[in-house]
Every structure is written in structure tokens, then in C-alpha cells.
Amino acid sequence: QSALTQPASVSGSPGQSITISCTGTSSDVGGYNYVSWYQQHPGKAPKLMIYEVSNRPSGVSNRFSGSKSGNTASLTISGLQAEDEADYYCSSYTSSSSGVFGGGTKLTVL
Amino acid sequence: EVQLVESGGVVVQPGGSLRLSCAASGFTFDDYAMHWVRQAPGKGLEWVSLISWDGGSTYYADSVKGRFTISRDNSKNSLYLQMNSLRAEDTALYYCAKDIYAHSSGWYAVDYWGQGTLVTVSS
């Protein structure tokens, strides 16, 4: 149950696009299409942004999109806004039916 | 409106025990798998445990296996986490979370989270 690998931080200017990567193994990210992404603002509970690699829950902006290639999943945020500044976590189903998170990525909007 | 309200977090000594509870409302509780996820102060999210919709399957992170027990009472719309042999590294905010899929028995995604209950293990 090793954590998925995410960059510690990313940054971008308002209006730009950024991508956060999430690397696992064939026993988690690469083996299943159950990758999800969560946004967490300071002092708040996480919020689901993407599930099943690329699906957005109702109410989540279409500026958020997800994809996967091999053992690496990605979250892309286009048209960056100040309110997007937060921590982002990826997660995946694993071969033991359990869950595993990435270490988290701090997004800074410059 | 879906609501998940955790309780039971306190300061406990190393080696002690604690039971967390999560009261659920606003959805058909016994249709959904439920999860515990924790977050140590200033750290990332860590999946802890899950229980299937019917309670028939349970799974644990290696870090808590053999010490924590997840359970549910569908008649009371409640989820529990019995925590034994607590260690300093168990200090965290513990979130109760609802799985996105009905009748699931694994970690797929969670669409609702509680606000968390703080467990501090310290002498």
C-alpha cells in the first residue's frame, strides 16, 4: 500500500492551465479505471472533483478534467482562478479492494 | 441533504482505546459502503478502512490492521471505528466518508465527507 506519487507543488497564473500528475503501479492506477481526485481548502473537508479517471460530479466546473495513461493519472485545471488554490489529492482502487492516496499537491495561483 | 457527523475524538494515552462514531442522514445508509480516512496534522490524506454496504466485507490499511475494527449498524444509520493499542502516529483528524456507488464493497471514490473528529494520542 505505497502512496501514489504526486508533485509536492505546482503553480500557475490566473487564466493559465496546469496539470498535476499521479503515478502508481499496475496494481492500482494502471490496473483499474477507479482514479479519483479531491480538492481540499485549508481547514475544510476534501471535495470530490473527478471520479472514474475523467468523470465530473454534478456541480464541479468543466475547467477540471482527468485522464490516465498507463500507471499515471493526471488532473488538468484550465482557466485557473484564485479559488482553485488548494491542496489536491489523487486516489485509486487497488488490487486488494482497498484505497490509496497520493501525497498531495499544493496548487498556488500566482 | 447528505450529512455525516463524526464524534468520539479525544486525547488518549499511548496504548489506549477509543471508539469513533459517524451518524449518517440524507441517504439510504444501508445501500452504501462507508469509509474512514484520516489526516495527521499538516499531512496528507490516508485511507484507513472501509466496510461494505451490508457489513459483510471489511478492509484495513496495513498501518492499522489488527488494531482497528470498522463496523456499522444499519438500523441506526451509524458507522464506527474501534481503535485499540493506539500510537502517537495515529494522531489525526478522522473523516467518515460515503462511497459513491450503491452496493459496493471496495474503495472507488467518496462523494460526501464529514467534518472530522480529532484523535490525539499523547501521554
Interface residues (C-beta under 8 A of the other chain):
Chain A: Q1 A3 Y34 S36 Y38 Q40 A45 P46 K47 L48 Y51 E52 P57 D87 Y89 S91 Y93 T94 S96 S97 S98 G99 V100 F101 G102 G103 G104
Chain B: H35 V37 G44 L45 E46 W47 L50 S57 Y59 Y60 A61 D62 Y95 I100 S105 G106 W107 Y108 A109 V110 D111 W113 G114 Q115 G116
